Amino acid sequence: MDKRLSLLQKILNGDIFSTQRVAQHYSLLALIGVYIFISILMGFTSEWQYVRIGALKKELHDARNEELTISSELVNSTRQSAVARSLKEQGSTLREANTPIIVIK
């Protein structure tokens, strides 16, 4: 029990880093620290990219909906009846042809 208490005391005081056995492995401890730092950094980066992908998917969905709305409005405004009504409202003298189109071969 006393041995465990003295080890805990060395860890809390920082005396464990002054022992010869730990001093031989400073470079290994530094390398482990760098790997831990890189691992945490990569986790934050991947989480940020995941959030960005979600925002871009929402933006793409909104753009597709807008494109569908605009294309349906364009289809409705270019129908023959809509064009004829628009010309009539503007007071144009153009009328629809009553004779069928003749194809010349």
N, CA and C atoms as an extended XYZ file, in Angstrom:
315
Properties=species:S:1:pos:R:3:atomname:S:1:resname:S:1:resid:I:1 pbc="F F F"
N         0.830       -1.193        0.000 N   MET     1
C         0.000        0.000        0.000 CA  MET     1
C         0.873        1.256        0.000 C   MET     1
N         1.947        1.204        0.777 N   ASP     2
C         2.846        2.351        0.860 CA  ASP     2
C         3.565        2.576       -0.474 C   ASP     2
N         3.836        1.477       -1.197 N   LYS     3
C         4.500        1.569       -2.495 CA  LYS     3
C         3.605        2.283       -3.513 C   LYS     3
N         2.315        1.961       -3.501 N   ARG     4
C         1.362        2.594       -4.405 CA  ARG     4
C         1.219        4.076       -4.076 C   ARG     4
N         1.180        4.378       -2.821 N   LEU     5
C         1.037        5.759       -2.392 CA  LEU     5
C         2.248        6.585       -2.812 C   LEU     5
N         3.434        6.007       -2.690 N   SER     6
C         4.633        6.746       -3.087 CA  SER     6
C         4.683        6.928       -4.605 C   SER     6
N         4.223        5.956       -5.373 N   LEU     7
C         4.160        6.094       -6.830 CA  LEU     7
C         3.169        7.190       -7.218 C   LEU     7
N         2.019        7.208       -6.567 N   LEU     8
C         1.022        8.236       -6.832 CA  LEU     8
C         1.568        9.607       -6.454 C   LEU     8
N         2.304        9.666       -5.378 N   GLN     9
C         2.908       10.916       -4.945 CA  GLN     9
C         3.946       11.401       -5.968 C   GLN     9
N         4.742       10.485       -6.507 N   LYS    10
C         5.737       10.851       -7.525 CA  LYS    10
C         5.064       11.377       -8.793 C   LYS    10
N         3.951       10.741       -9.184 N   ILE    11
C         3.237       11.170      -10.393 CA  ILE    11
C         2.656       12.561      -10.195 C   ILE    11
N         2.018       12.786       -9.047 N   LEU    12
C         1.401       14.083       -8.788 CA  LEU    12
C         2.419       15.196       -8.618 C   LEU    12
N         3.547       14.904       -8.034 N   ASN    13
C         4.593       15.909       -7.841 CA  ASN    13
C         5.402       16.157       -9.101 C   ASN    13
N         5.398       15.227      -10.030 N   GLY    14
C         6.188       15.359      -11.240 CA  GLY    14
C         7.571       14.775      -11.085 C   GLY    14
N         7.843       14.135       -9.963 N   ASP    15
C         9.154       13.537       -9.734 CA  ASP    15
C         9.399       12.327      -10.624 C   ASP    15
N         8.321       11.764      -11.180 N   ILE    16
C         8.477       10.566      -12.007 CA  ILE    16
C         9.243       10.887      -13.286 C   ILE    16
N         9.180       12.152      -13.734 N   PHE    17
C         9.874       12.539      -14.962 CA  PHE    17
C        11.376       12.736      -14.749 C   PHE    17
N        11.794       12.779      -13.508 N   SER    18
C        13.222       12.978      -13.242 CA  SER    18
C        13.962       11.656      -13.039 C   SER    18
N        13.244       10.551      -13.051 N   THR    19
C        13.914        9.260      -12.883 CA  THR    19
C        14.668        8.897      -14.154 C   THR    19
N        15.688        8.082      -14.013 N   GLN    20
C        16.549        7.711      -15.138 CA  GLN    20
C        15.780        6.917      -16.194 C   GLN    20
N        14.897        6.042      -15.744 N   ARG    21
C        14.160        5.177      -16.671 CA  ARG    21
C        13.257        5.995      -17.595 C   ARG    21
N        12.576        7.002      -17.072 N   VAL    22
C        11.682        7.840      -17.879 CA  VAL    22
C        12.499        8.805      -18.729 C   VAL    22
N        13.613        9.272      -18.214 N   ALA    23
C        14.452       10.222      -18.939 CA  ALA    23
C        15.005        9.609      -20.220 C   ALA    23
N        15.190        8.315      -20.245 N   GLN    24
C        15.688        7.659      -21.449 CA  GLN    24
C        14.650        7.653      -22.569 C   GLN    24
N        13.390        7.838      -22.237 N   HIS    25
C        12.310        7.710      -23.210 CA  HIS    25
C        11.598        9.035      -23.497 C   HIS    25
N        12.270       10.148      -23.274 N   TYR    26
C        11.647       11.441      -23.556 CA  TYR    26
C        11.252       11.577      -25.023 C   TYR    26
N        12.106       11.132      -25.907 N   SER    27
C        11.786       11.258      -27.336 CA  SER    27
C        10.562       10.409      -27.704 C   SER    27
N        10.448        9.231      -27.112 N   LEU    28
C         9.279        8.388      -27.369 CA  LEU    28
C         8.013        9.039      -26.817 C   LEU    28
N         8.103        9.613      -25.641 N   LEU    29
C         6.944       10.301      -25.063 CA  LEU    29
C         6.550       11.514      -25.905 C   LEU    29
N         7.537       12.234      -26.411 N   ALA    30
C         7.235       13.372      -27.273 CA  ALA    30
C         6.565       12.907      -28.563 C   ALA    30
N         7.035       11.813      -29.141 N   LEU    31
C         6.435       11.278      -30.360 CA  LEU    31
C         4.994       10.832      -30.113 C   LEU    31
N         4.757       10.198      -28.988 N   ILE    32
C         3.387        9.785      -28.635 CA  ILE    32
C         2.500       11.016      -28.474 C   ILE    32
N         3.039       12.068      -27.869 N   GLY    33
C         2.277       13.315      -27.722 CA  GLY    33
C         1.927       13.930      -29.064 C   GLY    33
N         2.874       13.905      -29.987 N   VAL    34
C         2.614       14.447      -31.327 CA  VAL    34
C         1.546       13.619      -32.035 C   VAL    34
N         1.620       12.305      -31.916 N   TYR    35
C         0.605       11.450      -32.540 CA  TYR    35
C        -0.779       11.703      -31.954 C   TYR    35
N        -0.850       11.890      -30.662 N   ILE    36
C        -2.140       12.182      -30.020 CA  ILE    36
C        -2.679       13.516      -30.526 C   ILE    36
N        -1.806       14.518      -30.614 N   PHE    37
C        -2.215       15.832      -31.116 CA  PHE    37
C        -2.728       15.736      -32.551 C   PHE    37
N        -2.028       15.025      -33.402 N   ILE    38
C        -2.439       14.860      -34.801 CA  ILE    38
C        -3.764       14.113      -34.888 C   ILE    38
N        -3.937       13.111      -34.052 N   SER    39
C        -5.180       12.344      -34.051 CA  SER    39
C        -6.370       13.226      -33.675 C   SER    39
N        -6.206       14.049      -32.658 N   ILE    40
C        -7.281       14.957      -32.245 CA  ILE    40
C        -7.563       15.971      -33.344 C   ILE    40
N        -6.518       16.498      -33.944 N   LEU    41
C        -6.667       17.475      -35.020 CA  LEU    41
C        -7.407       16.867      -36.214 C   LEU    41
N        -7.077       15.642      -36.584 N   MET    42
C        -7.758       14.981      -37.703 CA  MET    42
C        -9.228       14.729      -37.370 C   MET    42
N        -9.526       14.420      -36.109 N   GLY    43
C       -10.922       14.232      -35.705 CA  GLY    43
C       -11.729       15.509      -35.871 C   GLY    43
N       -11.151       16.646      -35.449 N   PHE    44
C       -11.841       17.921      -35.608 CA  PHE    44
C       -11.998       18.281      -37.083 C   PHE    44
N       -10.984       18.001      -37.873 N   THR    45
C       -11.050       18.299      -39.303 CA  THR    45
C       -12.137       17.477      -39.989 C   THR    45
N       -12.206       16.204      -39.672 N   SER    46
C       -13.222       15.361      -40.305 CA  SER    46
C       -14.626       15.768      -39.860 C   SER    46
N       -14.770       16.172      -38.607 N   GLU    47
C       -16.077       16.619      -38.132 CA  GLU    47
C       -16.489       17.910      -38.846 C   GLU    47
N       -15.540       18.829      -39.048 N   TRP    48
C       -15.826       20.070      -39.751 CA  TRP    48
C       -16.229       19.781      -41.192 C   TRP    48
N       -15.542       18.826      -41.840 N   GLN    49
C       -15.883       18.473      -43.215 CA  GLN    49
C       -17.265       17.834      -43.295 C   GLN    49
N       -17.626       17.039      -42.293 N   TYR    50
C       -18.946       16.410      -42.270 CA  TYR    50
C       -20.038       17.476      -42.163 C   TYR    50
N       -19.822       18.486      -41.333 N   VAL    51
C       -20.787       19.571      -41.201 CA  VAL    51
C       -20.877       20.352      -42.505 C   VAL    51
N       -19.757       20.604      -43.141 N   ARG    52
C       -19.719       21.340      -44.410 CA  ARG    52
C       -20.444       20.560      -45.508 C   ARG    52
N       -20.262       19.245      -45.538 N   ILE    53
C       -20.952       18.409      -46.533 CA  ILE    53
C       -22.461       18.494      -46.326 C   ILE    53
N       -22.904       18.471      -45.077 N   GLY    54
C       -24.335       18.598      -44.794 CA  GLY    54
C       -24.896       19.925      -45.278 C   GLY    54
N       -24.143       21.008      -45.061 N   ALA    55
C       -24.598       22.327      -45.515 CA  ALA    55
C       -24.644       22.383      -47.043 C   ALA    55
N       -23.651       21.793      -47.697 N   LEU    56
C       -23.637       21.791      -49.166 CA  LEU    56
C       -24.770       20.939      -49.735 C   LEU    56
N       -25.106       19.830      -49.070 N   LYS    57
C       -26.231       19.010      -49.529 CA  LYS    57
C       -27.535       19.789      -49.428 C   LYS    57
N       -27.709       20.552      -48.348 N   LYS    58
C       -28.913       21.357      -48.188 CA  LYS    58
C       -28.972       22.432      -49.262 C   LYS    58
N       -27.837       23.060      -49.539 N   GLU    59
C       -27.777       24.090      -50.579 CA  GLU    59
C       -28.098       23.497      -51.949 C   GLU    59
N       -27.585       22.290      -52.227 N   LEU    60
C       -27.873       21.619      -53.496 CA  LEU    60
C       -29.353       21.295      -53.608 C   LEU    60
N       -29.960       20.838      -52.535 N   HIS    61
C       -31.389       20.511      -52.526 CA  HIS    61
C       -32.213       21.765      -52.811 C   HIS    61
N       -31.845       22.889      -52.182 N   ASP    62
C       -32.560       24.144      -52.419 CA  ASP    62
C       -32.395       24.602      -53.869 C   ASP    62
N       -31.189       24.457      -54.417 N   ALA    63
C       -30.950       24.867      -55.800 CA  ALA    63
C       -31.750       24.004      -56.778 C   ALA    63
N       -31.840       22.719      -56.506 N   ARG    64
C       -32.630       21.840      -57.378 CA  ARG    64
C       -34.109       22.215      -57.336 C   ARG    64
N       -34.614       22.505      -56.141 N   ASN    65
C       -36.018       22.911      -56.037 CA  ASN    65
C       -36.274       24.212      -56.784 C   ASN    65
N       -35.349       25.151      -56.689 N   GLU    66
C       -35.489       26.415      -57.397 CA  GLU    66
C       -35.457       26.191      -58.910 C   GLU    66
N       -34.563       25.305      -59.357 N   GLU    67
C       -34.483       25.000      -60.785 CA  GLU    67
C       -35.775       24.378      -61.289 C   GLU    67
N       -36.364       23.485      -60.509 N   LEU    68
C       -37.638       22.874      -60.917 CA  LEU    68
C       -38.747       23.914      -60.999 C   LEU    68
N       -38.768       24.834      -60.062 N   THR    69
C       -39.786       25.881      -60.066 CA  THR    69
C       -39.636       26.769      -61.291 C   THR    69
N       -38.409       27.186      -61.571 N   ILE    70
C       -38.163       28.061      -62.720 CA  ILE    70
C       -38.487       27.347      -64.026 C   ILE    70
N       -38.102       26.072      -64.155 N   SER    71
C       -38.376       25.355      -65.405 CA  SER    71
C       -39.871       25.141      -65.604 C   SER    71
N       -40.620       24.887      -64.526 N   SER    72
C       -42.067       24.719      -64.697 CA  SER    72
C       -42.731       26.041      -65.054 C   SER    72
N       -42.243       27.140      -64.488 N   GLU    73
C       -42.773       28.453      -64.873 CA  GLU    73
C       -42.453       28.755      -66.335 C   GLU    73
N       -41.271       28.384      -66.786 N   LEU    74
C       -40.889       28.609      -68.178 CA  LEU    74
C       -41.748       27.776      -69.119 C   LEU    74
N       -41.992       26.526      -68.757 N   VAL    75
C       -42.842       25.665      -69.597 CA  VAL    75
C       -44.248       26.240      -69.681 C   VAL    75
N       -44.771       26.708      -68.569 N   ASN    76
C       -46.132       27.272      -68.578 CA  ASN    76
C       -46.199       28.574      -69.361 C   ASN    76
N       -45.149       29.380      -69.298 N   SER    77
C       -45.200       30.676      -69.988 CA  SER    77
C       -44.938       30.558      -71.482 C   SER    77
N       -44.391       29.456      -71.943 N   THR    78
C       -44.110       29.317      -73.379 CA  THR    78
C       -45.104       28.412      -74.093 C   THR    78
N       -46.150       28.019      -73.438 N   ARG    79
C       -47.189       27.240      -74.131 CA  ARG    79
C       -47.901       28.138      -75.137 C   ARG    79
N       -48.464       27.504      -76.142 N   GLN    80
C       -49.096       28.258      -77.220 CA  GLN    80
C       -50.240       29.108      -76.692 C   GLN    80
N       -51.040       28.568      -75.798 N   SER    81
C       -52.170       29.336      -75.268 CA  SER    81
C       -51.691       30.516      -74.421 C   SER    81
N       -50.609       30.338      -73.672 N   ALA    82
C       -50.084       31.432      -72.857 CA  ALA    82
C       -49.489       32.525      -73.735 C   ALA    82
N       -48.820       32.138      -74.814 N   VAL    83
C       -48.245       33.127      -75.732 CA  VAL    83
C       -49.364       33.892      -76.429 C   VAL    83
N       -50.404       33.185      -76.856 N   ALA    84
C       -51.530       33.839      -77.529 CA  ALA    84
C       -52.237       34.798      -76.574 C   ALA    84
N       -52.433       34.405      -75.345 N   ARG    85
C       -53.081       35.279      -74.357 CA  ARG    85
C       -52.219       36.514      -74.087 C   ARG    85
N       -50.904       36.311      -74.010 N   SER    86
C       -49.989       37.432      -73.780 CA  SER    86
C       -50.022       38.417      -74.944 C   SER    86
N       -50.040       37.898      -76.172 N   LEU    87
C       -50.118       38.774      -77.341 CA  LEU    87
C       -51.436       39.529      -77.381 C   LEU    87
N       -52.513       38.864      -76.982 N   LYS    88
C       -53.831       39.497      -76.978 CA  LYS    88
C       -53.883       40.621      -75.945 C   LYS    88
N       -53.254       40.386      -74.779 N   GLU    89
C       -53.228       41.408      -73.728 CA  GLU    89
C       -52.403       42.617      -74.158 C   GLU    89
N       -51.386       42.390      -74.974 N   GLN    90
C       -50.527       43.488      -75.424 CA  GLN    90
C       -51.123       44.229      -76.626 C   GLN    90
N       -52.216       43.732      -77.141 N   GLY    91
C       -52.883       44.410      -78.254 CA  GLY    91
C       -52.264       44.091      -79.602 C   GLY    91
N       -51.611       42.974      -79.746 N   SER    92
C       -50.983       42.595      -81.003 CA  SER    92
C       -52.052       42.102      -81.978 C   SER    92
N       -51.771       42.287      -83.247 N   THR    93
C       -52.721       41.857      -84.278 CA  THR    93
C       -52.409       40.458      -84.795 C   THR    93
N       -51.436       39.822      -84.253 N   LEU    94
C       -51.097       38.458      -84.680 CA  LEU    94
C       -52.173       37.495      -84.207 C   LEU    94
N       -52.456       36.486      -85.062 N   ARG    95
C       -53.430       35.457      -84.701 CA  ARG    95
C       -52.854       34.100      -85.043 C   ARG    95
N       -53.492       33.069      -84.519 N   GLU    96
C       -53.058       31.707      -84.819 CA  GLU    96
C       -53.469       31.356      -86.246 C   GLU    96
N       -52.642       30.559      -86.903 N   ALA    97
C       -52.940       30.156      -88.275 CA  ALA    97
C       -54.032       29.083      -88.258 C   ALA    97
N       -54.974       29.218      -89.174 N   ASN    98
C       -56.058       28.236      -89.279 CA  ASN    98
C       -55.722       27.123      -90.250 C   ASN    98
N       -54.772       27.372      -91.149 N   THR    99
C       -54.391       26.371      -92.122 CA  THR    99
C       -53.218       25.557      -91.589 C   THR    99
N       -53.198       24.268      -91.897 N   PRO   100
C       -52.090       23.456      -91.397 CA  PRO   100
C       -50.783       23.782      -92.092 C   PRO   100
N       -49.726       23.446      -91.474 N   ILE   101
C       -48.395       23.704      -92.018 CA  ILE   101
C       -48.131       22.723      -93.154 C   ILE   101
N       -47.560       23.212      -94.262 N   ILE   102
C       -47.225       22.371      -95.393 CA  ILE   102
C       -45.745       22.078      -95.343 C   ILE   102
N       -45.386       20.817      -95.381 N   VAL   103
C       -43.982       20.427      -95.374 CA  VAL   103
C       -43.541       20.200      -96.803 C   VAL   103
N       -42.499       20.891      -97.230 N   ILE   104
C       -41.954       20.744      -98.589 CA  ILE   104
C       -40.788       19.789      -98.511 C   ILE   104
N       -40.838       18.740      -99.354 N   LYS   105
C       -39.778       17.743      -99.346 CA  LYS   105
C       -38.800       17.992     -100.441 C   LYS   105
